[in-house]
Amino acid sequence: MVVTTAGSAPTPGTILHLRAQGFRVVATDVDPAAPGLYLADRGYLVPPGDSEAFLPRMRALCVEEEAVAVIPLVDEELLHVGGLAEDGVEVLLPLPGFVATCLDKYRLMGELDAAGIGVPRTWLASEWSVEAVAAADRGLVVKPRSGRGSRGVSVIDSVSDLARTVAESGYAADELIVQERVTGPEYTVSVVAWRDGEVQAVVPKEVVLKQGVTKYAITRRHEAVIETCRAIQGALRADGPFNVQLCLDEAGVPRVFEINPRFSSTAALTAAAGVDEITGLLRQALSSGPRLTDRWREGVAMVRRWTDEFIDEERFTSHGITPAPVGLTLPHTPHAPVAGR
């Protein structure tokens, strides 16, 4: 099986966990310094996930390695990597329509609102009105209509800052959304579902510290959050794993501000609490494995940290990859990445 995004903070742990469960893991990334490349059974460099070269390379890699499943973990890949399903490879993602909706944050907010699911008031940066935006008395969030990891996100206090923020963003106005800021506790939620559409588990985690990805979080059994996430599956039919990000407003009502149509970067915390969503859904996809249960422990805290792994030199060099800085040409590696991802 193939796990992408080997350089992301949680991916090395995912690779080691899957190997411990008996899976042969092939890892991919654009960066030869991605640590997961060297911790997998085999590591490969691939083009950026949003490039035309990505899917052909992944197809060839899956054939070469006889891969039966792919776990994509970065947004740029999601629309393209689903094409591997046409080759009989199990791709552990929601259905394509759900993926496309979630990757367009403006469209997502509209569909959730139409389904009666709480969201912050949202406008395109090209369409907001002074009166509507001025009513957002807790400030505003300006962010790209598509994107991840808090990239390009600005928090502003007043309407007077909005025009300047949009002008300095580097994006066209119709590529940005403006949302009212919801300042209550933030949750990142693992929603576990597969192709039958039934929700197998919902595990909310209160975010304690977030710096691009969640660094510290604690599992919390919050019934309104759980009901909201179940309603999303009922209304939008992901029929695959997804991650809901939301805040509670001043009345304690969940307001969804983003959905990642893939496994969460906090999937390790979900597993530590009792729901091993990645391994569980992988087994279901490959061999009709047992359904997961919604039994998990509240109050499990995650402290994300750097860690060291030690392997022998023969294994380290067996991948044919040198952990050189991104952008350097690697003559022995024909699929060296393009700098800038």
C-alpha positions as CSV (number, residue, x, y, z in Angstrom):
1,M,0.0,0.0,0.0
2,V,1.1,3.6,-0.6
3,V,1.0,6.5,1.9
4,T,1.6,10.0,0.5
5,T,3.0,13.1,2.1
6,A,5.9,11.4,3.9
7,G,7.2,14.7,5.1
8,S,4.1,15.8,7.0
9,A,4.5,15.8,10.8
10,P,2.2,12.9,11.5
11,T,3.0,10.7,8.5
12,P,6.1,8.9,9.8
13,G,4.1,7.7,12.8
14,T,1.4,6.5,10.5
15,I,3.9,4.6,8.4
16,L,5.5,2.9,11.4
17,H,2.0,2.1,12.8
18,L,0.9,0.5,9.6
19,R,4.1,-1.5,9.3
20,A,3.6,-2.7,12.9
21,Q,0.1,-3.9,11.8
22,G,1.6,-6.1,9.1
23,F,1.2,-3.9,6.1
24,R,4.0,-3.3,3.5
25,V,4.2,0.5,3.2
26,V,5.4,2.5,0.2
27,A,5.9,6.2,1.0
28,T,5.9,9.2,-1.4
29,D,6.8,12.8,-1.2
30,V,8.1,15.7,-3.4
31,D,10.9,16.3,-0.9
32,P,13.9,13.9,-0.5
33,A,14.3,15.1,3.0
34,A,10.9,13.8,4.0
35,P,11.6,11.4,6.9
36,G,8.8,9.0,6.1
37,L,10.5,8.0,2.9
38,Y,13.3,6.3,4.9
39,L,10.9,4.7,7.5
40,A,8.7,2.9,4.9
41,D,9.5,-0.4,3.2
42,R,10.2,1.7,0.1
43,G,10.3,5.4,-0.6
44,Y,9.8,7.3,-3.8
45,L,9.9,10.9,-5.0
46,V,6.8,12.0,-7.0
47,P,5.8,15.3,-8.7
48,P,3.6,17.8,-6.8
49,G,0.0,16.5,-6.3
50,D,-1.6,19.3,-8.4
51,S,0.6,18.8,-11.4
52,E,-0.3,16.9,-14.6
53,A,2.6,14.5,-14.0
54,F,1.4,13.3,-10.6
55,L,-1.3,10.8,-11.5
56,P,0.7,9.1,-14.3
57,R,3.7,8.7,-11.9
58,M,1.4,7.3,-9.2
59,R,-0.2,4.9,-11.6
60,A,3.3,3.6,-12.7
61,L,4.4,3.4,-9.0
62,C,1.3,1.4,-8.0
63,V,1.9,-1.1,-10.9
64,E,5.6,-1.4,-10.0
65,E,4.9,-2.0,-6.3
66,E,1.7,-4.0,-6.8
67,A,0.0,-1.5,-4.5
68,V,-3.6,-2.4,-3.6
69,A,-4.4,0.8,-1.7
70,V,-3.4,4.4,-1.4
71,I,-3.8,6.7,1.6
72,P,-3.5,10.3,0.4
73,L,-2.8,12.9,3.1
74,V,-2.5,16.3,1.5
75,D,-5.2,18.4,-0.2
76,E,-3.3,19.1,-3.5
77,E,-3.4,15.4,-4.4
78,L,-7.0,14.6,-3.6
79,L,-8.7,15.5,-6.9
80,H,-6.1,13.7,-9.0
81,V,-5.3,10.6,-6.8
82,G,-8.9,9.4,-6.9
83,G,-8.2,8.4,-10.5
84,L,-6.3,5.4,-9.2
85,A,-9.7,3.8,-8.4
86,E,-10.2,3.3,-12.1
87,D,-7.2,0.9,-12.0
88,G,-8.7,-1.2,-9.1
89,V,-6.6,0.5,-6.4
90,E,-8.5,1.3,-3.2
91,V,-8.2,5.0,-2.5
92,L,-9.1,5.8,1.1
93,L,-10.9,9.1,0.5
94,P,-14.6,10.2,0.5
95,L,-16.5,10.1,-2.7
96,P,-15.2,12.5,-5.4
97,G,-18.2,14.9,-5.2
98,F,-17.7,15.4,-1.5
99,V,-13.9,15.9,-2.0
100,A,-14.5,18.6,-4.7
101,T,-17.1,20.4,-2.5
102,C,-14.8,20.5,0.6
103,L,-11.8,21.8,-1.4
104,D,-13.9,24.9,-2.4
105,K,-14.6,26.5,1.0
106,Y,-17.1,29.0,-0.3
107,R,-19.2,26.2,-2.0
108,L,-18.9,24.1,1.1
109,M,-20.2,26.8,3.4
110,G,-23.2,27.3,1.1
111,E,-24.0,23.6,1.0
112,L,-23.7,23.2,4.8
113,D,-25.9,26.3,5.4
114,A,-28.5,25.0,3.0
115,A,-28.6,21.8,4.9
116,G,-29.2,23.6,8.2
117,I,-25.7,22.9,9.6
118,G,-24.2,25.8,11.5
119,V,-21.4,27.8,9.7
120,P,-19.9,31.3,10.2
121,R,-21.4,33.9,7.9
122,T,-19.3,33.8,4.8
123,W,-18.8,36.0,1.8
124,L,-16.6,36.1,-1.2
125,A,-14.0,38.9,-0.9
126,S,-15.4,40.3,-4.1
127,E,-19.0,40.4,-2.9
128,W,-19.1,41.4,0.8
129,S,-21.2,44.4,1.9
130,V,-20.2,46.9,4.5
131,E,-23.4,46.4,6.5
132,A,-23.2,42.6,6.6
133,V,-19.5,42.5,7.5
134,A,-19.7,45.3,10.0
135,A,-22.2,43.1,12.0
136,A,-19.4,40.6,12.7
137,D,-18.4,42.2,15.9
138,R,-15.8,39.6,16.9
139,G,-13.7,40.2,13.9
140,L,-13.2,38.6,10.5
141,V,-11.1,35.8,9.0
142,V,-9.9,36.2,5.4
143,K,-8.5,33.1,3.8
144,P,-8.0,31.5,0.3
145,R,-11.1,29.8,-1.1
146,S,-8.9,26.7,-1.5
147,G,-5.8,25.9,0.6
148,R,-4.6,24.2,3.8
149,G,-2.5,24.5,6.9
150,S,-3.6,28.1,7.7
151,R,-1.7,29.3,4.7
152,G,-2.7,32.8,3.6
153,V,-5.1,33.2,6.6
154,S,-5.5,36.6,8.2
155,V,-7.5,37.7,11.2
156,I,-8.7,41.3,11.2
157,D,-10.6,43.3,13.7
158,S,-12.6,45.7,11.5
159,V,-14.1,46.4,8.1
160,S,-11.5,49.2,7.6
161,D,-8.8,46.5,7.5
162,L,-10.5,44.3,5.0
163,A,-9.8,46.1,1.7
164,R,-6.1,46.4,2.6
165,T,-5.9,42.7,3.6
166,V,-7.4,41.6,0.4
167,A,-5.2,43.9,-1.7
168,E,-2.1,42.6,0.0
169,S,-3.0,39.0,0.0
170,G,-1.6,38.1,-3.5
171,Y,-5.0,36.5,-4.4
172,A,-7.8,37.8,-6.7
173,A,-10.8,38.9,-4.7
174,D,-12.9,36.0,-5.9
175,E,-10.2,33.5,-4.7
176,L,-10.7,34.7,-1.1
177,I,-13.5,34.2,1.4
178,V,-14.4,36.4,4.3
179,Q,-15.9,34.8,7.4
180,E,-17.2,36.1,10.7
181,R,-14.8,35.0,13.4
182,V,-16.1,32.5,15.9
183,T,-14.1,32.7,19.1
184,G,-15.2,29.8,21.2
185,P,-13.4,26.5,21.7
186,E,-12.1,24.9,18.5
187,Y,-12.6,21.2,17.7
188,T,-11.0,18.9,15.1
189,V,-13.2,15.9,14.6
190,S,-12.5,12.5,13.0
191,V,-15.6,11.1,11.3
192,V,-15.3,7.5,10.3
193,A,-17.4,6.2,7.5
194,W,-17.0,4.0,4.5
195,R,-18.9,3.2,1.3
196,D,-22.1,1.9,3.0
197,G,-22.6,5.5,4.3
198,E,-23.0,4.5,7.9
199,V,-21.1,6.6,10.5
200,Q,-19.0,4.1,12.5
201,A,-17.5,6.6,14.9
202,V,-17.2,10.3,15.6
203,V,-14.2,11.4,17.8
204,P,-14.1,15.1,18.7
205,K,-10.8,16.6,19.9
206,E,-10.6,20.0,21.5
207,V,-7.7,21.9,20.0
208,V,-5.3,23.3,22.7
209,L,-2.6,24.6,20.4
210,K,-2.6,24.9,16.6
211,Q,0.4,26.0,14.5
212,G,-0.5,25.1,10.9
213,V,-1.4,21.6,12.2
214,T,-2.8,20.7,15.6
215,K,0.0,20.4,18.1
216,Y,-1.9,19.8,21.4
217,A,-5.4,18.4,21.6
218,I,-7.7,16.5,24.0
219,T,-10.5,14.1,23.2
220,R,-13.9,15.5,24.4
221,R,-17.3,13.9,24.2
222,H,-19.4,16.9,23.1
223,E,-22.8,15.7,22.0
224,A,-23.7,18.8,19.9
225,V,-20.4,18.5,18.0
226,I,-21.0,14.8,17.4
227,E,-24.6,15.4,16.2
228,T,-23.3,18.1,13.8
229,C,-20.7,15.8,12.3
230,R,-23.3,13.0,11.8
231,A,-25.5,15.5,10.1
232,I,-22.8,16.4,7.6
233,Q,-22.5,12.8,6.6
234,G,-26.3,12.6,6.3
235,A,-26.5,15.7,4.2
236,L,-23.4,15.6,2.0
237,R,-22.7,11.8,1.9
238,A,-18.9,11.6,2.2
239,D,-19.0,7.8,2.4
240,G,-15.3,7.9,3.4
241,P,-13.1,9.4,6.2
242,F,-13.2,13.1,6.8
243,N,-12.1,15.7,9.3
244,V,-14.4,18.5,10.5
245,Q,-13.0,21.7,11.9
246,L,-15.4,23.9,13.9
247,C,-15.7,26.3,16.8
248,L,-18.4,26.8,19.3
249,D,-20.2,30.2,19.2
250,E,-21.2,32.2,22.3
251,A,-24.3,30.0,22.7
252,G,-22.3,26.8,22.5
253,V,-23.5,26.0,19.0
254,P,-21.0,24.3,16.6
255,R,-20.1,26.4,13.6
256,V,-18.2,24.5,11.0
257,F,-15.5,26.5,9.2
258,E,-13.7,23.8,7.2
259,I,-13.8,20.1,6.3
260,N,-10.7,18.2,5.2
261,P,-11.9,15.4,2.9
262,R,-9.2,12.9,4.2
263,F,-7.9,11.5,7.4
264,S,-7.0,14.2,10.0
265,S,-3.5,15.0,11.0
266,T,-4.8,14.0,14.5
267,A,-5.7,10.5,13.4
268,A,-3.0,9.2,15.8
269,L,-4.9,10.8,18.7
270,T,-8.1,9.2,17.5
271,A,-6.3,5.8,17.5
272,A,-4.9,6.4,21.0
273,A,-8.4,7.1,22.2
274,G,-9.6,3.7,20.9
275,V,-10.6,4.2,17.2
276,D,-7.9,3.2,14.8
277,E,-9.6,4.8,11.8
278,I,-6.8,4.4,9.2
279,T,-6.0,0.7,9.9
280,G,-9.7,-0.1,10.4
281,L,-10.9,1.5,7.1
282,L,-8.0,0.1,5.2
283,R,-8.9,-3.4,6.3
284,Q,-12.6,-2.8,5.4
285,A,-11.5,-1.5,1.9
286,L,-9.3,-4.5,1.2
287,S,-10.9,-7.5,2.8
288,S,-14.3,-6.6,4.3
289,G,-12.7,-6.1,7.7
290,P,-14.9,-5.6,10.8
291,R,-16.7,-2.3,11.3
292,L,-15.2,0.0,13.9
293,T,-17.1,0.8,17.0
294,D,-17.8,4.2,18.6
295,R,-16.2,3.3,21.9
296,W,-13.3,5.6,22.8
297,R,-11.8,7.3,25.8
298,E,-12.4,10.9,26.7
299,G,-9.6,13.0,28.1
300,V,-6.7,11.6,26.1
301,A,-4.3,14.4,25.4
302,M,-1.9,14.5,22.4
303,V,1.5,16.3,22.7
304,R,3.0,16.4,19.2
305,R,6.8,16.4,19.3
306,W,9.9,15.7,17.3
307,T,11.2,12.2,17.7
308,D,14.2,10.2,16.4
309,E,14.2,6.9,14.6
310,F,17.3,4.7,14.0
311,I,17.8,2.4,11.1
312,D,20.9,0.7,9.6
313,E,22.7,2.4,6.8
314,E,21.9,-0.3,4.3
315,R,18.2,0.3,4.7
316,F,18.7,4.1,4.7
317,T,20.4,4.0,1.3
318,S,18.3,1.3,-0.2
319,H,15.6,3.7,-1.5
320,G,18.1,5.3,-3.8
321,I,17.2,8.8,-2.4
322,T,19.5,11.3,-0.9
323,P,18.0,13.8,1.6
324,A,19.4,16.8,-0.2
325,P,17.6,20.2,0.1
326,V,14.6,20.6,-2.1
327,G,15.5,22.0,-5.5
328,L,18.8,20.2,-5.9
329,T,19.1,17.9,-8.9
330,L,19.5,14.3,-7.9
331,P,21.0,12.5,-10.9
332,H,20.2,9.0,-9.7
333,T,16.6,10.0,-9.0
334,P,14.6,10.6,-12.2
335,H,11.5,11.9,-10.4
336,A,13.1,14.7,-8.4
337,P,10.7,17.2,-7.1
338,V,10.0,20.7,-8.4
339,A,10.9,23.2,-5.7
340,G,8.1,25.3,-4.3
341,R,5.4,23.0,-3.1
